[in-house]
Amino acid sequence: LIYCLQALGLNIVAGYSGMLDLGYVAFFAIGGYTAGFLNSPQFDLAVPFWVIVFIAGAAAALFGLILGAPVIPLRGDYLAIVTLGFGEIVPIVFRNLEAVRIFEPISMIVMALLGRPNEALCLVGCGEMPLNITNGVQGINPIGRPEIFGYVFETGKYIPWYFLILIMVAVAAFFINHLRRSRIGRAWVGMREDELAAGAMGVPVVRTKLAAFMIGAMFSGFAGAFYASYVSFISPDAFDFSISVIVLSMVIL
């Protein structure tokens, strides 16, 4: 059902809009790490799961906008290659954000030219230890669990988890079905069938594509937040290319 929730989102991008996205796992990772940041000892935060889900969806949608903006002119295999690269970059970034130091660029260049690179103005990670954001390959754990009226979801008790993700999938399917029959849903299908004709008929192609990327990514962010809370652990190794292939296969079949 976690994969199903992702497939519903990817169906907006690849199914309704006809844009082949091979890096969909990146939004899954963004949703998962958002949950890890907001409800774990990593930053000593304890944001409720029900708030995290929406924040994770918003974060994934934001990155969907960031990905969608530069790939608007691309089609077919070129779009697939760029999204594949994005899907590979995101887990690598999370893997390497365990020792972060950021220096003010102008002072860094000036001091490097003067032969004193270690005296540049430091902005982040300036102490003895650099800033550890994602804990690298060791991952983030434990991640907090959902709570309903005092009942806390636990590992090993699968029935509450099952009904929670089932409700999330049902709500997503209901929302996407109505979205499909709306004006923007018809614009997605028209753009998929013939982008030039859709543009000639008044469909705002750029905004329609960006909306597809953002809304599709949002549902993957929901799935990532649920997955992180379910396993109570998140690491870059959990987000490899095979997940994108599995979810795309689900959409096709």
Buried (B, 14 or more C-beta within 10 A) or exposed (E): BBBBBBBBBBBBBBBBBBBBBBBBBBBBBBBBBBBBBBBBEBEEEEBEBEEBBEBBBBBBBBBBBEBBEEBBEBEEEEBBBBBBEBBBEBBEBBBBBBEEEEBEEEBBEBBBEEEEEEBBEBEEBEEEEBBBBBBBEEBBBEBBBBEEEEEEBEEEEEEBBEEBBEEBBEEBEEEBEEBBEEEBBBBBBBBBEEBEEBBEEEBBBEEBBBBBBBBBBBBBBBBBBBBBBBBBBBBBEBBBBEBBEEBBEBBEE
